[in-house]
Amino acid sequence: MKTRETASEGFRHALALHHTSYTPPQQDPALVGTMTRQGRCCELGARAFPDTKDGEQDRTATSRKDIRAEQRQANDSTRVAAILRAPAERAGRPVSSASLRQAG
């Protein structure tokens, strides 16, 4: 592989033209300002909402379990009400919520 010292005259000429015409990319000042503000907002968010610790995660998991248990209980009571209501509906009798409470 040729290095710059052993390169051909044409390569050196092309390289010199490239260096004279090449301008490094410049960042847009508005973009730099936006990136700076975004970085500050991320830092403020990290201070306002720190990572949860192990104990807090356990409480969250417990509350999720409680929520799921409540949802299951509500689903079960709805299912029981539907089972109790089905014979009356098949017979064509009106079903009131009070009669379901008494039966259940």
N, C-alpha and C positions, 0 to 999 in steps of 0.2 A: 504494500500500500504506500502510495506516495505521500509525503508530508509537504508542507508549504515550501520548504527549502528546495525540495527536489521536484516540485510541480512544474508543469509546463508554463510557458510565458502566457498562453491564452487563459489558463486557469487563474494566474495571478492578476491578469487584467480584469477578468470577470469578477474576481473577489474584490478588487479595488473598487470597481463600479458598484458592486453590491453595498460595500461599506459606505460609500458616499451617498447612495440613494436611500439607504435604509434608515428609518427613524424608529426608535423604540416606541411601542404603543404607550400612549399616555392615558391615564384614567380620567374619566369625566369627573369634575369637581362635585357635581350633584350626586353622582353615584357614590363617591367617597363619603359625602355627608350622610347619605342614606344608610350606608353600611355602618357608619359610626353610630348613628341613632339606633339602628337595629341592635347593635352590640350592647348599647347601654340599656335598651329595653329588656334584652335577654338577661342581663345581669340583675336588673331590678326584679324581674320575674323570678329569678333563682333565689333572690333574697326574700321575696314575698311568699313564695311557695317552696320551701326547702323540701328535699327528699324526705319521704316518710321513713321513720325508724321502724325497727322490727315490731315493737309493741303496737304501734299505730296500724301496721299491716294486719296484725292479729285481730285487732278490734274490727277492722274493715271486713275481714273474712268472717268473723262471727256475725256481724250485722248482715252480711250477705246470706249466711246460712239461715239466720232468723227470717229474713225476707222470703227466702225460698220456702221455708216451713210454713209461713203465713199464706203464701200463694198456694201451696199444696192443700192446706186446710180449706181455703176458700174454694178451690177446685173440687175438693171432696164434698163439701156441703152443697155445691151446685149440682154435682152428680147425684147425691142422695135426693135432693129436691126433685130432680128430673125423674128418678126412679119412682118416687112416691106419687108424682103427678101423672105418670104415664097411664095407669089403669083408669083414672078418672077421665082423662082426655079420650081414651079409647071408648069409654062408655058414653061420652058426649056430655058429661056433667061439667059445669063450670068449677074451676079450681081456684080457691083463694089462698093467699099467702098465710092467712091465719090457720087454715086447716092443715097446711104443710107443717107449720110450727108445732101444732098439737101432735101430729103423727110422728114427727122427727124428734 
